[in-house]
C-alpha cells in the first residue's frame, strides 16, 4: 500500500510546471485588447468584461499562484513589455546581457 501511495504522490507532483509566467494586466487593458481584436467575443469575454468578475477571478488566480509557489513552482510576474529574451533569463536559459 505504501508503494502505491508513494508512486501516486510522485505522479501528482510531476503534474506541476517548474515555472509559470503571470501576465498581470489591468482590466482596462483587457477591454482595449478585446475591442481591437477581430475575433468573435465568447462567453468568457462577456464574463470578464464585468470589472467585478475580472477582480474576483484575478484574486482567485493570484491565490492559486501563491499556493503553487509553496509546492516549488517559480512564478514570474511579467508585463506586456517583457521580451522573450527577458523570459529566457528568468528561466536561466541565457545569461543577462
C-alpha positions in Angstrom: 0.0 0.0 0.0 2.8 2.4 0.9 4.5 1.8 -2.5 1.2 2.6 -4.4 0.7 5.7 -2.3 4.3 6.9 -2.8 4.1 6.3 -6.6 0.8 8.2 -6.8 2.3 11.0 -4.9 5.3 11.1 -7.3 3.0 11.2 -10.3 0.9 14.0 -8.7 4.0 16.1 -8.0 5.1 15.9 -11.6 1.9 17.5 -12.8 3.1 20.9 -11.8 5.2 23.1 -14.1 8.6 24.3 -12.8 7.9 27.9 -14.0 4.8 30.0 -14.6 4.7 33.4 -16.3 1.9 35.5 -15.0 1.0 38.4 -17.3 -0.9 40.7 -14.9 -2.8 43.2 -17.0 -5.3 45.8 -15.9 -9.0 45.3 -16.7 -8.9 48.4 -19.0 -6.0 46.8 -21.0 -8.1 43.7 -21.4 -11.1 45.8 -22.6 -8.8 47.7 -25.1 -7.4 44.5 -26.5 -10.8 42.9 -26.7 -12.1 45.9 -28.7 -9.1 45.9 -31.0 -9.3 42.1 -31.7 -11.2 40.8 -34.8 -12.2 37.5 -33.3 -15.7 36.7 -32.1 -16.5 37.6 -28.5 -17.3 34.5 -26.5 -18.9 33.8 -23.1 -15.6 34.1 -21.3 -15.0 37.5 -22.8 -18.5 38.6 -21.8 -18.0 37.4 -18.3 -14.6 39.2 -18.0 -15.9 42.4 -19.3 -17.6 42.9 -16.0 -15.0 44.5 -13.7 -16.3 42.7 -10.6 -15.9 39.3 -12.4 -12.4 40.3 -13.5 -11.4 41.3 -10.0 -12.8 38.1 -8.4 -11.1 35.8 -11.0 -7.8 37.7 -10.7 -7.9 37.3 -6.9 -8.5 33.6 -7.1 -5.8 33.2 -9.7 -3.2 35.1 -7.6 -4.2 32.9 -4.6 -3.6 29.7 -6.7 -0.2 31.0 -7.8 0.8 31.7 -4.2 -0.2 28.1 -3.3 1.8 26.8 -6.2 4.9 28.6 -5.0 4.6 26.6 -1.8 5.0 23.5 -4.0 8.2 24.7 -5.6 6.8 26.3 -8.7 8.5 29.6 -9.7 6.0 32.3 -10.6 7.4 35.1 -12.7 5.3 38.3 -12.9 5.7 39.9 -16.3 4.1 42.7 -18.2 3.1 43.3 -21.8 6.6 44.7 -22.4 8.5 41.7 -21.2 10.6 40.3 -24.1 11.3 36.6 -24.9 14.9 37.3 -24.0 14.0 38.5 -20.6 11.8 35.4 -20.0 14.8 33.2 -21.1 16.9 35.0 -18.5 14.2 34.3 -15.8 14.3 30.7 -16.8 18.1 30.6 -16.6 18.4 29.6 -20.3 20.6 32.6 -21.1 22.7 35.0 -19.1 21.6 38.6 -18.7 23.4 41.0 -21.1 
